[in-house]
Amino acid sequence: MTADNLRLLLAEAKKRNVTLWVTNGKVACRAPRGVLTEEFKGRIRSAAADVIAYLNGPTYTVRGPVATTAVDPAKAAEWQAAMTGELAVHYTNGTHVALHLARPVEIERLRKAADILIARYPILGARLRAGRSGPEFAFEPSLPACLEVEDVSVLDQGSRGKATEEALTRMVWRPFACNNETLFRVFVVNISQVEHIVGFVAHHLICDMWAMSILLRELASEYMPDAVHYERSSQAPSLQYSDYAASMADWLQGPAQQARLDYWRNQLRNAPATRIEPDYHPDARAAAPLAITPVVFSATVCAGVERAVRERGTTMFFALLAAKCLALSTLSGSRDVVVMVVHARRQHDMLTGLIASTADQLAIRVRLSGKMTFYELLVLVQETLEGAISHEIPFGVLSRHFAAFGTPGIFPFFNFIDGPRSPLATAEISKVGARVNVAPPPQPMRTAAEMASHAINVVADGTGIFGQITYSPLLYARQTMERFAEIWARALQCFGKEPSLALDDVLQLALCSE
């Protein structure tokens, strides 16, 4: 079936008020009496495979070992930049985990555990190279793990702390040379005979936080099986990166992806740039290191919000996002805002054990009204995000259509990590060692055009919520971002106290409290 025919079928189903879903691998439908004629049911049956692909997304198929594979097509542009070194110019390209161990470390045993992971997940030992149709991975099954060791134990006690921090910074933030090294490395810092920091780094385009949690549990289980009991099949994982990339490529070439574009065309048609009104107007080519403003929501504020969302069957994430939209609307001067939200994209059962970077961004467009209550805004945000997830297209693909949609695509970024529920927060890992926070790298140089809006990362740790707003000082004064953070926090606090307040009243209270 062509994309146009699938669009017509789906449009007619919507017009007839026919609801379609997938159950047990088959299309099911519900409609008012008399609507589902035999002719229309026959058309649905004949297009069942494409309808399922539209509703469920890619069908992931295990295809067996391969010598090479194309990269995930959804991130092909980023991989091309990684090969030419352009990626490292803007930001460090690794995701890391580090643990503090109060026991001796057996280097060869650790190396063997890492080798087991590479044999289990070949993408960890693959090298990136230029293929005929673009970047591709070449798999080298016998390639040993990269294990880096630095020894600061030879220094005097007073010098070890600084030397340890410097060693961790070098090991964690060294950019990958994607065209001549593997994209996974293990590191050890020897502080003394019985004190070590052990961890690993993986390129962020093959490992997201979910995948890192899998690798952490499995590396710990292989190295310390008596302390970490991680049950997994003795067989190779059912789905590998090469299977995932090939399945995604097949889906992107089919009619379902084209049909989903209709949803996004309607969602983002003529969407304005969403950005706080800049304080400065520099040359778009001017570059400077990014700046950071902290954002903190106290335990008292979070407790009130937690009660409010629990009573209404929603979550802290949606309250945070709704309050951000309100603060953003206030300082941008627009009631029409779009926010990019990070989504794990692991809802398919076959992706739960996959080592890959499936995390992507979803564009959430919200039109606010001063008369709606904060809770109504929260519901709107939640429904919009759920609609976006059910029509998801990789952002790298979707963004190519922004010009056709009539939108500049300048939207802020929002990422929320629920620490206590994070896949890295497990009781088994705490038996091995405590997590180590590594000092961040220097902020990269970005032009005013590259960082035209801002990015927010926040984490809940069980006692409150904290994070940071990243922005270009070429565009914004620090006081502007501090005011944004304050309005955001005040709006959230108002919701915790009185969710039925109208947005105009919430804003009045938030602005008067500054």
Secondary structure by P-SEA (a helix, b strand, c coil): ccaaaaaaaaaaaaaabbbbbbcccccccccccccccaaaaaaaaaaaaaaaaaacccccccccccccccccccaaaaaaaaaacccccccccccbbbbbbcccccaaaaaaaaaaaaaacccccbbbbbccccbbbbbbcccccbbbbbbcccccccaaaaaaaaaaaaaccccccccccccbbbbbbbccccccccccccccccccaaaaaaaaaaaaaaacccccbbbbbcccccccaaaaaaaaaaaaaccccccaaaaaaaaccccccccccccccccccccccbbbbbbbbcaaaaaaaaaaaaaacccaaaaaaaaaaaaaaaaacccbbbbbbbbccccccccccccccccbbbbbbbbbbccccaaaaaaaaaaaaaaaaaacccaaaaaaaccccccccbbbbbbbbcccccccccaaaaaacccccccccccccccccccccbbbbbbbcccbbbbbbbbbcccccaaaaaaaaaaaaaaaaaaaccccccaaaaaaaaaaac
